[in-house]
Each structure stands twice: as C-alpha cells, then as structure tokens.
Amino acid sequence: MKSWFKVDLGDAMLANIDLVALKNQLTACYQAKSCPEEMFAVYRHESGELHCRLMVYLTSSFQAVAALENAQACGLPEGSDFGFLAGDELGARTLVS
C-alpha cells in the first residue's frame, strides 16, 4: 500500500476511550463495505514530547470510507510494534509481523 493515514489520539494514558470509539467506528465502516482485504488499521505507542502518544495508522481505502477529519496523509509506517485495531486482520499481520 502506497498511501496511509495517521491519527494522533494524544497522550496514551488518556486515549483509551478515544481508541475504543475509533475501533467501533472503523469496524462498522469495514463491515458496511463487506470486509475488503485492503481495509485495516493498526496502532502503537510512540515517544512524544513529554508523554507517549497513541498513533493509529489506517490504509487509504479505510480513510476513504471512514473520512476521519483528523487523519493526516503519511507514508508506510515503519517498525513492527503495532497492535491490530480494525478491519482485515490478516492484511494487518503483514505490517505487524
């Protein structure tokens, strides 16, 4: 996948409620589109200025459907320390592993 989007949920210690709400929203979008393979989202904790931040990465096809207002275009996220959030879990494993 060439194009990705990221969403910064802020301080990881305070972002769990937002993460659950985003997971529910993305899962509903994924199911509404009949579960396509190219739609998946992952998350990870990243170092921030003072505290760790919770970042969500989603494929461009997921963003096209979900239309998250706070999503920013980005490249393929580097690393392998991602957790699965929503969408096609098998597709996400290719990034996570």
Secondary structure, DSSP 8 states (H G I E B T S, - for coil): ---EEEEEEEETTT-HHHHHHHHHHHHHHHHHTT--TT-EEEEEEE--SSS-EEEEEEEHHHHHHH--TT-EEE----SS--EEEEE-HHHHHHHH-
